[in-house]
Amino acid sequence: MMKRGSEVPEISEVLKIKVDTVRYYQKSIYRKTHVRGQVQLMRLLLRLPSGNL
């Protein structure tokens, strides 16, 4: 959903989880992928073959 450009509140609503939980997951993804934010994460995702998502 992040790759498609969905915002935190939208992700929260669709997944039926709290906004804070989405933010926690985002920070965890950033930490594990060694990126500093959504822009860097998107660059990383765009370099991956489409079958890996």
C-alpha positions, 0 to 999 in steps of 0.5 A: 500500500505504501508503494501505491502511495497510500497515506497512513490513515488510509492504510490504517482504515483498510487494515483495520489497525490503529494509525500508531500501529501503521507508523510503528510498522513503517519505522520497523520497515525503514530500520530493517531496510536501512532507509531513512524515510518513505522516499528512500524506501520507494526508491528501493522498492522500485529497484526490485523485480515486480514479482518480489512485492 
